[in-house]
Structures are given as structure tokens and as C-alpha cells.
Amino acid sequence: MSFYLLRPCDSSAAFELKPRKAVKLDLQRTLEWLRKREFREVVDAGVMVIVERECMVNLYPSGRMLLRTSDKRLAEKLAAEVGLLLKGAA
């Protein structure tokens, strides 16, 4: 069973990652988890964070993520990896 839904974003060249079930991410712990996986913090706005590795990723406490790339394979790869984060939060 996957813990997320990946779909193209209607308004930009990006993919949206949404958890199948409600989650509540602690953004500071999420940043620590992502840093260990070589994501670089770009912005921590408190209500969302933006990190970067192969592409920019916006993360929200609800578990929703926006993967800013038009490369579907890259989005699927990152979704599988970041899906582990959602699995741990569920």
C-alpha cells in the first residue's frame, strides 16, 4: 500500500504529493529527516518549508508536498523516498 498520491499540478510544471490518510508533520523534525538525505533547506516559513535536492520541494504540515519538476521519473523517485517520511508520520 502506498502512503501518498502523486499527480501533476494543474497550475505549474510540478507534481503534487498528498498523503492518502491524514498526517501531521512536525516541520522541524521533517527538516532534520530531509537533511540526512542530502536535501538543502531553502526557506523555513514556519507554516511550510522549502528544500532542494534534484528539484525544489515545498512541504506542509498536512503532509502535502509540491515537487517542482516536469520530470515524471524524478517526481516518482522523490515521491517514493519522501513517502517513507509520510509512512513514519501516519
N, C-alpha and C positions, 0 to 999 in steps of 0.2 A: 504494500500500500504506500502510495506517495503521500507526502505531507503538504504538498503545495499544488497550485495550479499555475501553469506558465502560459501566458497568452500575449500576443502582440498588443502593444499600447496603441489606442486609436489616435492619440493626439501627437505622437512623436515617434522617431526612429528608436524604439525601445521595446523591452518586454517587461510585463508586469508579473511578479511572483506573489501569489496570495496563498496563505495557509488554508487548508481545507477545513480546519477547525479553529475556533477562536484561541489565540495565544496572547500573552502579554510579555513582550520582551523588555528586559532591563537594558536600556541602550548602552550603559557603561560596561556591563558585562559582555554585551554583544560586541562592542568595540574591542575589548580585550581578546575575545574569541577570534575576531577577524584579523587583528594584528598578528596573532600567532600563525595565521595562514597567509601572511605577507600582503594583506590589504593595508593601504595607507590612508590614514584619516585626512579628509579634506575639510569638512565642516562638522561641527557638533553644535547644533542649534537648540539642543535640549529636547525639543519635540520630535526631532528627526536627526539622523546623521547621514553624511555622505562620505563614502570611502571609494578608493580606486585601486584596481589592480590591472586586469586587462581592459576594463571599462569602468565607468563611474557607476556606483550603486547607491541609490537612496534607500534608507531603511527607516521604518516607522515602528513605534511600539506595538502596533497591531500585528506585526509580522509581515505587513505588506512591503514589497521591495520593488523598485524600479531599476532594471538593468539597462543602462543607456548604451545600447549597441543595436545595430541592424543585423548582426551576425547570429543567426538562429543557433548554430552549433555552439558558439561561445556562450550564449544565453542558457542553453540546456546544460552545458558543463558547469557553469556557475550556479545554476538552479539546483543541480544535484548536490553540489558542495554546500551551498548555503541552506539547502533543505535539511541538512544534518542539524543545523542550528535550530530550525523550527521544530524538528523532531525532539530535540532536547528540551524545548520550551513547552511542548504540548503535555 
